[in-house]
């Protein structure tokens, strides 16, 4: 994958057009069914690709236009999960905040590909590099209710990792340019990263030669409190012992000092410098954030991105924030 110095990309999700779905924060409810839905998802994917090209992004995604959410879409292609008879669970260390999550009802294994055909469709409709996203093992464990593994999180995570590895290898074979593994659970559970999460991440990457990123975010913008008390230094130190190719990290909303990125020298960095919420931002503010990162990250390894996906905001605003990323990246390339 050839990218310019200080490239521009996005995390993954884009808003679904209103003619395709209703969106409630991180979930999309499709308006159509059957062939009509498939056709509408095709159309929405093409539109999203064109919008990213028009904005000037260097590494595209399919906008996740076929996904109801970033986890269940993948689990639906696996054995061992019940996505119908779900149970309430508090996730991401949000005490007392319960959501309905899939149940683990048997040994987890990959039954069929989840997003490989979606990659092929995207690659057929753009000449730009395409990145695909999958949820990581710790986040799948955190976002499901275990009724099968006897609360052995490590065993469950390693089976999830094996299924993800098979998916990523097939994505690689199909021409995927980069893979992003979404792990918001890692930001909250450093002790579990040390216990089994880092090894599960490495299991996902066995035989993978294309660029890989682990997305260490704090979730979509929403009504719950932000959790930036769970900071990066200890986490990045542990993950530098893995074979992950790069880190997708959140610096716009967190206000973290980018000096922490000195610890990931030699890896690629998807640097969250745009707030994915409705918060307005100026070109100068985003440029200042990006210039701060360049003190610690080589420009050939830096990709500017939002903190998280853009699916929770309006399409106009998502386009504007994508354009902002591309404009700032171009400004910085010219100043190098």
Backbone bond lengths (Angstrom), bond angles and torsions (degrees), N, CA, C in turn:
res aa  C-N    CA-C-N  psi(-1)  N-CA   C-N-CA  omega(-1)  CA-C   N-CA-C  phi
1 X - - - 1.462 - - 1.516 109.31 -
2 X 1.306 116.52 120.82 1.450 122.41 179.35 1.533 109.49 -102.27
3 X 1.317 116.56 117.77 1.453 122.13 177.76 1.519 108.94 -124.49
4 X 1.332 118.03 152.58 1.466 119.75 176.37 1.521 110.90 -72.43
5 X 1.313 116.63 163.05 1.453 119.83 170.34 1.523 109.05 -59.77
6 X 1.314 116.37 142.32 1.470 122.91 -175.71 1.529 108.75 49.00
7 X 1.315 115.23 70.14 1.466 120.95 179.14 1.530 110.17 -80.01
8 X 1.318 115.65 168.02 1.471 121.58 178.16 1.521 108.81 -124.29
9 X 1.328 115.69 135.41 1.452 121.07 179.92 1.518 108.85 -149.73
10 X 1.325 116.86 -174.45 1.458 121.31 172.83 1.519 108.92 -133.72
11 X 1.323 115.56 167.15 1.462 119.69 -174.89 1.519 111.37 -70.27
12 X 1.333 117.79 -42.87 1.466 118.32 179.56 1.507 113.57 169.62
13 X 1.324 117.16 -67.43 1.467 120.15 -171.74 1.527 112.08 -80.34
14 X 1.325 114.40 146.22 1.462 123.66 172.33 1.526 108.30 -124.94
15 X 1.332 117.57 161.03 1.464 119.40 178.68 1.530 111.26 -58.25
16 X 1.327 116.54 141.47 1.456 120.37 171.92 1.523 108.63 -81.53
17 X 1.326 118.73 135.98 1.460 119.58 174.74 1.530 110.21 -57.43
18 X 1.316 116.98 147.54 1.466 119.71 -177.80 1.520 111.87 -63.04
19 X 1.344 118.09 -25.21 1.455 119.76 177.90 1.533 112.49 -76.04
20 X 1.351 115.41 -10.45 1.462 119.56 178.52 1.521 111.95 -98.92
21 X 1.328 117.87 -43.93 1.467 119.61 -171.44 1.515 111.52 -158.31
22 X 1.320 115.02 156.48 1.453 122.89 164.20 1.520 107.24 -92.88
23 X 1.327 116.82 136.75 1.451 120.47 -177.57 1.517 110.25 -118.13
24 X 1.329 115.46 125.41 1.456 122.12 176.41 1.519 107.74 -114.54
25 X 1.314 116.15 95.25 1.457 123.21 -175.56 1.520 110.74 54.49
26 X 1.336 119.09 -102.20 1.464 120.45 -173.70 1.523 113.05 -100.45
27 X 1.322 118.30 11.87 1.458 120.47 -177.68 1.520 110.16 -126.72
28 X 1.336 115.80 138.72 1.459 121.96 176.19 1.525 109.37 -111.65
29 X 1.320 117.13 131.99 1.469 123.05 175.07 1.524 107.94 -111.39
30 X 1.330 116.19 112.43 1.450 120.87 -173.37 1.528 111.34 -72.51
31 X 1.323 115.42 144.24 1.455 122.26 -178.18 1.525 112.56 -85.76
32 X 1.329 116.96 -16.32 1.454 121.53 -172.51 1.524 110.04 -120.43
33 X 1.307 116.68 171.36 1.463 122.03 176.90 1.529 109.05 -139.01
34 X 1.328 115.26 165.53 1.459 120.83 172.38 1.511 114.24 61.33
35 X 1.323 115.65 -142.42 1.459 122.01 -177.07 1.522 111.75 -62.94
36 X 1.318 117.12 -34.95 1.462 120.40 179.10 1.532 110.42 -63.39
37 X 1.322 116.43 -38.81 1.460 119.73 177.81 1.518 110.77 -67.04
38 X 1.322 117.42 -45.57 1.465 119.90 179.86 1.522 111.21 -58.62
39 X 1.329 116.43 -43.63 1.457 120.09 179.64 1.521 111.25 -64.23
40 X 1.326 116.64 -40.99 1.459 120.56 179.38 1.527 111.39 -66.18
41 X 1.325 117.36 -38.55 1.464 120.50 177.41 1.519 111.39 -66.87
42 X 1.326 116.94 -38.41 1.467 119.80 173.91 1.524 110.49 -58.24
43 X 1.327 115.19 -49.27 1.472 119.86 -178.09 1.532 110.94 -61.64
44 X 1.334 116.29 -43.60 1.461 119.84 -178.64 1.528 110.97 -65.10
45 X 1.317 117.33 -36.05 1.464 120.93 178.20 1.518 110.73 -65.26
46 X 1.331 117.05 -44.74 1.470 120.26 178.64 1.526 110.52 -61.61
47 X 1.325 116.82 -43.91 1.460 120.64 179.08 1.526 110.42 -60.25
48 X 1.319 116.57 -44.80 1.471 120.47 -178.66 1.526 111.15 -64.27
49 X 1.322 117.55 -40.81 1.459 120.41 176.53 1.525 111.09 -61.36
50 X 1.342 116.71 -44.85 1.464 120.32 -179.71 1.524 110.91 -63.02
51 X 1.328 116.96 -39.38 1.463 120.22 -179.58 1.519 110.85 -64.60
52 X 1.321 117.14 -38.02 1.466 120.16 177.52 1.525 111.04 -68.47
53 X 1.320 116.62 -40.62 1.466 119.81 176.36 1.519 110.57 -61.98
54 X 1.327 116.61 -46.04 1.466 120.90 -179.00 1.526 111.62 -62.52
55 X 1.332 116.25 -34.13 1.466 120.19 179.41 1.529 111.43 -71.28
56 X 1.335 117.10 -23.58 1.447 121.00 -179.95 1.511 114.49 96.86
57 X 1.342 117.55 19.58 1.461 119.71 177.16 1.525 110.35 -69.20
58 X 1.321 115.86 150.02 1.460 121.58 -175.69 1.520 113.52 -97.37
59 X 1.329 117.03 -27.12 1.464 122.84 179.23 1.522 107.15 -129.88
60 X 1.348 116.77 117.06 1.462 121.62 -170.92 1.520 111.25 -100.14
61 X 1.334 115.79 165.64 1.461 123.01 167.89 1.523 107.41 -126.82
62 X 1.336 116.20 171.21 1.469 118.89 176.66 1.524 111.47 -83.29
63 X 1.340 116.30 4.41 1.452 120.61 178.97 1.516 113.88 75.33
64 X 1.349 116.70 0.98 1.469 122.22 -178.88 1.535 111.56 54.63
65 X 1.333 115.75 37.99 1.461 120.49 -175.25 1.525 113.51 -69.81
66 X 1.330 117.77 -14.63 1.475 120.68 -179.51 1.528 112.31 -98.69
67 X 1.322 117.49 0.00 1.461 120.33 -171.88 1.529 111.20 -102.52
68 X 1.335 116.05 133.54 1.460 119.21 170.21 1.522 110.17 -71.37
69 X 1.314 116.79 -30.88 1.450 123.38 176.87 1.513 109.24 -162.61
70 X 1.312 117.96 172.55 1.465 119.03 -170.25 1.525 112.85 -82.15
71 X 1.338 118.81 -9.33 1.460 120.48 -179.50 1.524 111.96 -109.11
72 X 1.334 117.64 -55.17 1.467 120.58 -171.95 1.515 112.96 -61.42
73 X 1.316 117.40 -29.43 1.460 120.58 179.01 1.532 110.65 -60.58
74 X 1.330 116.14 -38.73 1.462 120.48 178.50 1.528 110.30 -74.15
75 X 1.328 116.45 -43.49 1.466 120.09 -176.95 1.523 112.08 -63.48
76 X 1.315 117.55 -25.96 1.465 120.49 -178.37 1.520 111.96 -65.72
77 X 1.334 117.84 -17.12 1.468 121.55 178.93 1.524 112.04 -96.82
78 X 1.331 116.87 6.17 1.461 121.36 -177.38 1.513 110.72 -115.56
79 X 1.323 115.70 156.21 1.464 122.07 169.12 1.527 109.09 -88.35
80 X 1.332 115.47 152.67 1.456 120.51 175.53 1.508 114.98 104.83
81 X 1.349 117.71 -2.23 1.455 120.96 -179.01 1.523 110.93 -122.76
82 X 1.322 116.56 142.15 1.463 123.42 172.43 1.520 107.02 -110.58
83 X 1.337 115.76 109.74 1.455 121.52 -178.57 1.523 112.31 -96.19
84 X 1.333 116.71 6.87 1.467 121.43 179.90 1.521 110.77 -105.31
85 X 1.325 116.44 -57.44 1.467 121.70 179.97 1.524 108.54 -89.29
86 X 1.314 116.49 81.61 1.460 121.36 -173.45 1.531 111.02 -92.11
87 X 1.328 114.97 172.04 1.462 121.44 -179.88 1.530 110.22 -132.13
88 X 1.341 117.00 154.83 1.472 119.72 177.87 1.527 111.06 -78.08
89 X 1.319 115.33 143.93 1.464 120.75 179.17 1.522 109.26 -154.56
90 X 1.312 116.63 142.40 1.463 121.80 171.41 1.526 107.72 -85.87
91 X 1.332 116.96 123.70 1.460 121.16 -176.73 1.526 110.25 -118.55
92 X 1.328 116.11 166.97 1.462 123.61 176.18 1.530 112.77 55.76
93 X 1.315 116.82 30.85 1.473 122.06 178.17 1.529 112.14 59.73
94 X 1.326 117.27 30.67 1.466 120.59 174.61 1.526 107.81 -96.26
95 X 1.303 115.97 93.75 1.459 121.98 -174.34 1.523 109.75 -64.54
96 X 1.339 115.03 128.09 1.447 120.38 175.81 1.521 115.18 82.72
97 X 1.342 117.89 -1.43 1.468 122.03 178.01 1.521 107.48 -105.37
98 X 1.329 116.59 104.11 1.455 121.19 -174.32 1.533 110.78 -105.02
99 X 1.329 115.91 140.21 1.458 121.56 173.23 1.524 108.42 -130.00
100 X 1.321 116.86 160.58 1.456 121.61 176.72 1.529 109.09 -79.54
101 X 1.332 115.84 126.55 1.467 120.53 -177.63 1.523 109.62 -127.54
102 X 1.347 117.78 156.60 1.469 120.69 176.37 1.520 111.25 -62.22
103 X 1.324 115.71 152.70 1.458 121.78 176.30 1.524 110.28 -97.84
104 X 1.315 116.09 141.68 1.464 121.60 170.26 1.523 106.42 -88.08
105 X 1.329 116.49 116.73 1.467 120.57 -171.99 1.535 112.86 -118.86
106 X 1.313 117.86 0.74 1.454 121.39 179.92 1.510 109.90 -172.38
107 X 1.315 116.29 -177.69 1.465 119.86 179.78 1.520 109.66 -62.82
108 X 1.309 116.10 131.83 1.459 122.19 -177.50 1.523 110.01 -81.13
109 X 1.327 115.42 130.72 1.467 120.65 174.36 1.519 108.50 -154.37
110 X 1.303 115.08 157.86 1.466 120.55 -178.93 1.523 109.56 -84.43
111 X 1.330 116.60 117.35 1.462 121.83 -179.91 1.520 111.51 -84.33
112 X 1.332 115.87 -40.34 1.464 121.58 -178.76 1.516 108.47 -155.97
113 X 1.316 116.16 170.06 1.466 119.35 178.49 1.522 109.57 -67.85
114 X 1.323 115.38 148.33 1.464 120.95 -179.12 1.522 112.15 -102.10
115 X 1.334 117.46 -44.59 1.470 119.68 -173.41 1.523 112.43 -129.57
116 X 1.320 118.48 10.74 1.464 120.36 -177.93 1.525 111.06 -66.64
117 X 1.334 117.55 -44.48 1.462 119.43 178.09 1.521 111.09 -65.45
118 X 1.317 116.92 -31.44 1.464 120.30 177.16 1.520 110.65 -66.46
119 X 1.337 116.26 -38.50 1.464 119.74 174.02 1.519 110.25 -61.80
120 X 1.331 117.44 -48.15 1.463 120.23 -177.68 1.530 110.83 -59.41
121 X 1.319 116.68 -40.06 1.460 119.58 178.48 1.526 109.78 -63.32
122 X 1.331 117.02 -46.15 1.461 119.87 -179.49 1.528 111.49 -61.97
123 X 1.339 116.68 -43.23 1.464 120.12 -178.98 1.530 111.31 -65.08
124 X 1.322 116.41 -28.53 1.464 119.95 179.14 1.523 112.26 -74.81
125 X 1.345 116.78 -13.21 1.462 120.04 -174.52 1.524 113.32 -119.91
126 X 1.329 117.30 13.23 1.456 120.60 172.15 1.523 108.87 -154.78
127 X 1.313 116.08 150.76 1.461 121.01 174.59 1.522 111.23 -97.42
128 X 1.327 116.64 0.12 1.457 121.47 -179.65 1.532 110.72 -84.68
129 X 1.332 117.94 157.98 1.470 120.08 175.23 1.529 110.79 -61.94
130 X 1.329 115.81 146.72 1.459 121.97 -177.55 1.520 110.19 -124.83
131 X 1.319 115.99 132.14 1.465 123.64 176.04 1.523 108.41 -108.29
132 X 1.338 116.40 136.15 1.459 121.31 176.08 1.526 109.63 -114.57
133 X 1.338 115.61 151.24 1.457 121.76 -173.88 1.522 110.81 -118.72
134 X 1.328 115.64 141.50 1.467 122.06 174.36 1.522 108.23 -137.08
135 X 1.336 118.68 150.39 1.468 120.16 176.04 1.517 110.74 -75.10
136 X 1.330 116.92 143.91 1.450 120.97 -178.56 1.517 113.38 -82.92
137 X 1.332 116.86 165.86 1.475 120.93 -176.17 1.520 114.19 -57.90
138 X 1.324 117.90 -45.73 1.460 119.07 -178.60 1.520 111.50 -63.51
139 X 1.325 116.71 -37.05 1.458 120.05 -179.03 1.520 111.27 -71.98
140 X 1.336 117.50 -35.28 1.465 119.42 174.51 1.532 109.86 -64.30
141 X 1.327 117.58 -43.39 1.464 120.87 177.27 1.524 110.15 -60.16
142 X 1.319 116.61 -45.09 1.462 121.61 -177.26 1.522 112.30 -66.09
143 X 1.343 117.39 -28.12 1.458 122.06 -171.82 1.522 112.41 -106.72
144 X 1.321 117.57 19.59 1.458 121.74 175.77 1.526 108.79 -134.74
145 X 1.322 115.74 159.94 1.472 122.13 -179.97 1.523 108.13 -106.09
146 X 1.323 116.43 118.29 1.459 121.15 -173.65 1.523 111.69 -81.27
147 X 1.327 115.70 112.56 1.460 122.31 173.11 1.527 111.38 -116.99
148 X 1.339 116.93 16.96 1.470 118.84 -173.99 1.529 114.48 -137.18
149 X 1.334 119.08 -28.75 1.458 121.94 -171.68 1.530 113.22 -100.93
150 X 1.332 116.97 7.63 1.459 119.49 178.66 1.513 113.16 61.30
151 X 1.346 116.30 34.57 1.471 122.62 -179.91 1.531 112.81 62.97
152 X 1.322 116.60 22.58 1.470 120.50 174.05 1.525 107.35 -87.04
153 X 1.331 116.15 86.88 1.464 120.96 -175.25 1.520 111.84 -62.48
154 X 1.322 116.89 -36.25 1.463 119.66 -179.46 1.520 111.29 -63.17
155 X 1.322 117.65 -45.65 1.467 120.55 -179.98 1.524 110.57 -62.66
156 X 1.333 116.72 -42.89 1.456 120.36 178.52 1.525 110.40 -63.48
157 X 1.326 116.94 -44.87 1.467 120.63 -178.93 1.521 111.62 -61.43
158 X 1.317 118.18 -38.97 1.457 120.34 -178.02 1.520 111.11 -71.31
159 X 1.336 118.36 -33.65 1.463 119.87 175.01 1.527 110.66 -69.67
160 X 1.324 116.65 -38.86 1.471 120.31 174.85 1.526 109.50 -61.76
161 X 1.318 116.98 -42.98 1.466 121.14 -179.39 1.521 111.65 -62.18
162 X 1.329 116.55 -39.05 1.464 119.77 178.13 1.524 110.80 -64.01
163 X 1.338 116.81 -40.80 1.465 120.51 177.70 1.523 110.70 -65.73
164 X 1.314 117.00 -41.08 1.464 120.60 178.39 1.523 111.19 -65.90
165 X 1.307 116.99 -39.17 1.458 120.29 178.62 1.524 111.07 -59.17
166 X 1.340 116.50 -42.95 1.463 119.94 178.41 1.525 110.65 -63.24
167 X 1.324 117.17 -39.42 1.463 120.94 178.52 1.527 110.88 -65.24
168 X 1.327 116.98 -45.84 1.459 121.23 -177.61 1.524 110.84 -65.65
169 X 1.318 117.14 -39.94 1.467 119.49 178.29 1.521 111.11 -63.35
170 X 1.335 117.06 -37.35 1.460 119.14 177.80 1.526 110.86 -71.60
171 X 1.324 117.36 -36.13 1.468 120.34 173.78 1.529 110.19 -60.64
172 X 1.317 116.09 -44.04 1.461 121.20 178.76 1.526 110.52 -59.42
173 X 1.315 116.81 -45.87 1.459 121.42 -179.71 1.523 111.11 -63.63
174 X 1.331 117.21 -30.81 1.460 121.80 -178.14 1.532 112.96 -84.08
175 X 1.335 117.20 0.76 1.457 120.11 174.66 1.511 115.45 100.26
176 X 1.317 117.81 14.69 1.462 120.59 177.01 1.530 109.44 -60.21
177 X 1.328 116.30 137.85 1.466 120.25 -176.45 1.518 113.01 -89.27
178 X 1.327 118.12 -26.89 1.462 122.37 178.29 1.520 108.27 -161.56
179 X 1.327 115.57 151.67 1.458 121.47 178.06 1.518 109.02 -124.42
180 X 1.322 114.86 136.93 1.464 122.06 176.54 1.523 108.92 -114.88
181 X 1.322 115.75 127.83 1.466 121.86 178.32 1.523 107.66 -105.15
182 X 1.326 116.63 114.17 1.464 121.69 -174.27 1.520 110.34 -83.45
183 X 1.319 116.61 119.48 1.460 121.17 -176.87 1.533 112.55 -133.50
184 X 1.336 118.48 62.35 1.469 118.39 174.07 1.524 113.07 -61.34
185 X 1.338 117.84 -26.19 1.464 119.54 178.46 1.528 111.33 -64.79
186 X 1.326 117.72 -29.86 1.460 119.93 179.82 1.522 112.05 -63.03
187 X 1.332 117.38 -33.91 1.463 118.75 -178.50 1.523 111.47 -66.41
188 X 1.337 117.46 -27.27 1.464 120.95 -176.37 1.521 113.61 -96.06
189 X 1.313 118.22 -20.76 1.466 121.18 -171.51 1.525 110.70 -126.56
190 X 1.311 116.65 67.98 1.465 119.88 -179.64 1.521 111.32 -61.33
191 X 1.331 116.53 -34.17 1.455 119.53 -178.63 1.528 111.16 -65.39
192 X 1.329 116.94 -31.87 1.467 119.96 178.45 1.529 111.02 -78.69
193 X 1.323 116.65 -28.82 1.464 119.28 173.11 1.532 109.08 -60.14
194 X 1.325 115.86 -44.31 1.463 119.98 179.20 1.522 111.63 -67.35
195 X 1.333 116.50 -36.38 1.456 120.80 -175.78 1.521 112.25 -72.12
196 X 1.349 116.79 -47.14 1.467 118.73 -177.93 1.529 114.01 -151.94
197 X 1.338 118.21 -16.47 1.459 120.25 -172.84 1.515 114.29 -64.37
198 X 1.324 117.37 -40.52 1.465 120.13 179.88 1.528 110.46 -65.32
199 X 1.321 116.79 -40.94 1.473 119.56 178.41 1.526 111.18 -67.43
200 X 1.319 116.68 -37.30 1.464 119.35 177.65 1.525 110.60 -65.48
201 X 1.332 117.34 -37.63 1.459 120.02 176.67 1.520 110.50 -62.32
202 X 1.314 117.02 -44.54 1.467 119.99 177.87 1.526 111.53 -61.93
203 X 1.331 116.94 -35.97 1.471 119.63 177.91 1.525 110.58 -62.79
204 X 1.320 117.18 -35.70 1.471 120.62 177.33 1.526 111.63 -61.50
205 X 1.321 116.51 -27.46 1.456 121.61 -168.35 1.520 114.13 -100.38
206 X 1.316 117.73 3.01 1.460 119.69 -178.38 1.529 110.80 -61.03
207 X 1.331 116.36 124.05 1.456 121.75 179.21 1.518 114.83 79.96
208 X 1.324 117.80 1.45 1.464 121.39 -177.53 1.520 109.38 -88.15
209 X 1.319 116.61 128.17 1.463 121.61 -178.08 1.518 113.45 -116.40
210 X 1.338 118.24 -12.95 1.460 120.49 177.76 1.531 109.34 -78.38
211 X 1.334 118.45 161.92 1.469 120.28 178.95 1.527 112.12 -58.60
212 X 1.332 115.67 139.68 1.457 121.40 -179.66 1.528 109.71 -131.47
213 X 1.324 115.45 145.71 1.461 122.55 176.69 1.523 108.77 -130.22
214 X 1.324 116.60 145.25 1.457 120.49 167.85 1.526 106.79 -107.92
215 X 1.336 115.31 125.76 1.467 121.77 -175.29 1.530 108.90 -91.59
216 X 1.330 115.64 110.26 1.465 122.50 -175.50 1.525 108.88 -106.32
217 X 1.319 116.07 75.80 1.463 119.83 -173.61 1.523 110.33 -108.59
218 X 1.319 114.39 -178.22 1.462 121.95 -179.23 1.525 111.26 -117.13
219 X 1.328 117.10 15.35 1.451 121.06 174.19 1.511 113.51 99.05
220 X 1.333 114.27 169.69 1.455 120.86 176.95 1.530 110.26 -66.69
221 X 1.330 117.63 152.76 1.462 119.53 172.94 1.527 109.93 -57.95
222 X 1.319 116.89 141.28 1.461 119.43 -178.07 1.510 111.63 -166.88
223 X 1.313 114.72 -164.04 1.460 120.08 -175.03 1.522 112.20 -87.80
224 X 1.336 118.23 -16.00 1.456 120.54 -179.35 1.524 110.80 -80.99
225 X 1.317 115.51 158.29 1.464 120.91 -177.00 1.525 110.65 -66.77
226 X 1.305 115.83 146.06 1.454 120.43 174.69 1.522 109.98 -68.50
227 X 1.317 116.53 155.88 1.470 121.17 -173.97 1.528 112.03 -122.86
228 X 1.311 116.25 44.11 1.454 119.45 -176.72 1.527 112.98 -78.03
229 X 1.336 116.75 6.73 1.469 118.62 171.67 1.524 111.30 -70.37
230 X 1.345 116.00 -18.68 1.472 120.64 175.48 1.526 107.62 -90.70
231 X 1.314 116.90 94.55 1.457 121.78 -167.91 1.530 112.38 -90.23
232 X 1.338 115.50 173.09 1.454 121.61 -171.19 1.538 117.37 -84.53
233 X 1.332 121.24 -32.30 1.475 118.35 -166.11 1.517 115.33 -51.33
234 X 1.327 118.27 -53.48 1.464 120.88 -179.27 1.522 111.38 -62.03
235 X 1.337 116.53 -39.76 1.462 121.72 -178.35 1.523 111.10 -64.71
236 X 1.328 117.03 -47.25 1.457 120.38 -179.29 1.532 111.38 -63.58
237 X 1.318 116.08 -37.38 1.461 119.69 178.66 1.530 110.79 -59.89
238 X 1.342 116.64 -42.93 1.466 119.83 179.23 1.520 111.49 -67.67
239 X 1.321 116.52 -42.02 1.464 119.74 -174.93 1.526 112.84 -74.91
240 X 1.324 117.31 -18.13 1.460 119.65 173.85 1.529 111.64 -67.29
241 X 1.330 116.50 -14.17 1.464 120.53 176.66 1.527 111.48 -84.12
242 X 1.333 117.40 -5.33 1.462 121.61 178.71 1.522 109.60 -95.99
243 X 1.330 115.64 177.89 1.465 120.52 -179.66 1.521 112.30 -95.56
244 X 1.322 118.89 13.64 1.462 120.83 179.69 1.525 109.85 -60.57
245 X 1.339 115.80 140.77 1.457 119.65 -175.47 1.511 114.65 -81.72
246 X 1.334 117.17 -22.77 1.451 118.83 -177.72 1.512 112.03 -168.76
247 X 1.325 114.82 174.50 1.457 121.85 -175.27 1.528 110.05 -126.60
248 X 1.322 115.75 133.14 1.472 122.10 171.93 1.518 106.32 -102.98
249 X 1.331 116.18 112.43 1.463 121.42 -168.57 1.522 111.55 -128.55
250 X 1.331 115.52 155.09 1.465 122.88 -170.60 1.529 110.12 -106.43
251 X 1.347 115.65 114.54 1.459 119.68 179.65 1.524 113.43 -124.62
252 X 1.330 118.79 -10.73 1.462 119.56 179.72 1.525 110.93 -73.58
253 X 1.333 116.50 -54.81 1.464 119.97 -178.14 1.527 112.44 -78.44
254 X 1.329 117.24 -31.35 1.464 120.07 -174.16 1.521 112.33 -74.01
255 X 1.335 116.89 -33.13 1.455 119.67 -173.91 1.517 113.21 70.96
256 X 1.332 117.48 16.83 1.458 120.78 179.85 1.533 111.17 -63.17
257 X 1.307 115.08 151.95 1.455 121.69 174.07 1.530 108.11 -75.05
258 X 1.333 118.61 121.66 1.473 119.96 -178.16 1.516 114.30 -66.58
259 X 1.325 118.23 -3.81 1.464 119.39 177.21 1.521 111.69 -61.24
260 X 1.343 117.47 -21.04 1.463 120.44 177.04 1.523 111.37 -59.95
261 X 1.336 116.84 -23.72 1.465 120.70 -177.59 1.526 112.43 -71.98
262 X 1.314 117.19 -11.00 1.470 119.32 174.87 1.522 110.58 -61.48
263 X 1.331 116.24 -23.96 1.459 120.77 -178.24 1.518 113.04 -75.46
264 X 1.347 118.07 -13.21 1.464 120.24 -177.72 1.523 111.19 -112.05
265 X 1.307 115.73 28.01 1.463 120.68 179.59 1.520 110.69 -54.84
266 X 1.311 115.96 134.47 1.452 121.79 -179.56 1.515 114.13 95.45
267 X 1.344 117.70 -12.62 1.466 121.56 176.80 1.532 109.00 -104.00
268 X 1.334 115.90 161.03 1.453 120.83 175.44 1.532 109.23 -78.32
269 X 1.324 115.61 151.32 1.461 120.95 -179.31 1.522 109.53 -131.97
270 X 1.341 115.82 117.20 1.464 121.59 166.31 1.522 105.95 -87.96
271 X 1.322 115.17 105.42 1.468 121.66 -167.89 1.521 110.13 -96.40
272 X 1.337 115.54 110.30 1.457 120.16 178.80 1.505 110.89 -70.75
273 X 1.332 116.78 104.25 1.465 121.04 -177.83 1.523 112.08 -124.85
274 X 1.339 117.13 6.64 1.466 122.88 175.78 1.521 108.22 -126.97
275 X 1.314 116.62 131.96 1.461 122.99 179.09 1.529 108.75 -74.15
276 X 1.346 118.66 124.57 1.469 120.23 -178.14 1.521 113.90 -80.97
277 X 1.332 117.82 7.28 1.460 121.12 178.52 1.531 109.65 -93.41
278 X 1.328 116.17 -168.86 1.464 121.02 178.73 1.523 113.01 -75.44
279 X 1.319 118.66 -1.26 1.457 122.17 -177.22 1.524 111.06 -60.61
280 X 1.335 117.50 127.82 1.474 119.85 178.71 1.524 110.76 -75.27
281 X 1.320 116.89 146.28 1.459 122.16 178.50 1.517 109.25 -141.01
282 X 1.308 115.72 147.27 1.460 120.30 179.73 1.520 110.02 -100.27
283 X 1.303 114.26 160.89 1.464 120.39 178.18 1.516 111.17 -59.84
284 X 1.336 116.56 -38.27 1.458 119.98 -177.86 1.522 111.67 -68.32
285 X 1.332 117.63 -37.70 1.459 120.90 179.40 1.525 110.38 -65.77
286 X 1.326 116.95 -46.84 1.461 120.63 -179.60 1.528 110.56 -65.83
287 X 1.333 116.58 -38.89 1.464 120.27 178.39 1.523 111.02 -62.91
288 X 1.321 117.21 -38.66 1.468 120.58 178.90 1.518 110.39 -64.72
289 X 1.333 116.59 -41.11 1.468 119.68 177.01 1.535 110.55 -60.83
290 X 1.323 115.76 -45.46 1.460 120.01 -177.25 1.519 111.84 -66.69
291 X 1.326 117.25 -40.39 1.470 119.98 178.13 1.524 110.90 -62.54
292 X 1.323 116.78 -34.82 1.464 120.18 177.95 1.526 110.50 -63.17
293 X 1.334 117.29 -38.49 1.457 120.63 179.30 1.522 111.46 -66.60
294 X 1.332 116.97 -33.50 1.463 120.78 -178.33 1.522 113.10 -65.95
295 X 1.312 117.34 -13.53 1.455 119.56 174.41 1.532 111.45 -70.67
296 X 1.347 116.51 -19.14 1.462 120.70 -173.24 1.529 113.71 -124.86
297 X 1.334 117.40 -14.54 1.461 121.52 -176.79 1.522 108.72 -124.02
298 X 1.325 116.28 130.76 1.459 121.03 176.63 1.526 109.41 -60.67
299 X 1.331 119.24 136.12 1.468 120.41 -177.51 1.520 113.92 -58.39
300 X 1.321 118.02 -28.02 1.462 120.77 178.83 1.528 112.17 -73.12
301 X 1.330 116.58 -12.08 1.463 120.93 -179.65 1.526 112.45 -112.96
302 X 1.322 117.44 7.03 1.468 121.53 -175.30 1.521 111.30 -105.61
303 X 1.328 115.53 129.06 1.462 122.51 172.76 1.527 107.92 -122.62
304 X 1.316 116.93 125.95 1.462 121.05 176.93 1.522 108.91 -82.40
305 X 1.324 116.65 138.84 1.464 121.61 -174.47 1.523 109.46 -153.28
306 X 1.335 117.41 167.16 1.465 118.94 167.64 1.527 109.33 -74.33
307 X 1.324 116.13 165.82 1.463 120.01 175.60 1.522 111.45 -60.90
308 X 1.326 117.37 -40.10 1.453 122.73 -175.50 1.530 107.86 -147.02
309 X 1.328 117.13 -173.69 1.456 120.58 -179.50 1.524 112.16 -64.38
310 X 1.320 116.09 161.55 1.465 122.04 -175.93 1.526 113.18 -102.29
311 X 1.332 118.39 11.77 1.459 120.72 -170.54 1.529 114.29 -69.65
312 X 1.333 118.15 -16.83 1.462 119.49 -174.82 1.522 113.36 -88.57
313 X 1.329 117.64 -3.96 1.463 120.16 -178.68 1.525 109.96 -110.29
314 X 1.328 116.56 177.45 1.459 120.33 -178.55 1.521 110.70 -71.37
315 X 1.319 115.64 159.07 1.463 119.73 178.83 1.519 110.94 -63.23
316 X 1.330 117.79 -40.02 1.467 120.84 179.01 1.521 110.50 -60.97
317 X 1.319 116.49 -43.81 1.457 119.79 -179.12 1.523 111.19 -69.66
318 X 1.324 117.70 -37.65 1.466 120.15 176.86 1.525 110.74 -61.72
319 X 1.333 116.09 -41.42 1.467 119.12 176.86 1.526 110.91 -63.13
320 X 1.334 116.14 -41.72 1.462 120.28 -178.20 1.531 111.22 -65.41
321 X 1.335 116.97 -40.49 1.456 119.76 -179.85 1.529 110.75 -70.62
322 X 1.327 117.89 -34.99 1.464 120.86 175.10 1.525 110.07 -64.01
323 X 1.315 116.26 -44.31 1.465 120.88 178.29 1.527 111.06 -61.72
324 X 1.334 115.50 -39.37 1.462 120.21 179.28 1.525 110.63 -61.45
325 X 1.323 117.27 -44.47 1.462 120.96 177.64 1.525 111.28 -59.36
326 X 1.337 115.88 -46.94 1.460 120.12 -178.38 1.531 111.38 -65.06
327 X 1.318 117.11 -39.86 1.468 120.67 -179.62 1.525 111.08 -65.34
328 X 1.328 116.68 -44.59 1.459 119.77 179.81 1.522 110.15 -65.45
329 X 1.319 117.91 -41.31 1.461 120.66 178.27 1.528 110.96 -59.56
330 X 1.323 115.97 -43.82 1.462 119.40 179.60 1.528 110.90 -64.44
331 X 1.334 116.89 -42.69 1.470 120.27 177.84 1.522 111.09 -57.64
332 X 1.328 116.54 -44.35 1.467 119.72 -177.07 1.526 111.18 -69.97
333 X 1.330 116.99 -36.90 1.484 119.10 177.00 1.519 110.37 -60.73
334 X 1.306 116.23 -40.88 1.468 119.67 -178.25 1.520 112.38 -69.43
335 X 1.345 116.28 -24.36 1.458 119.76 -178.20 1.517 113.11 -91.00
336 X 1.332 117.73 -9.92 1.471 119.70 -178.09 1.530 111.07 -66.90
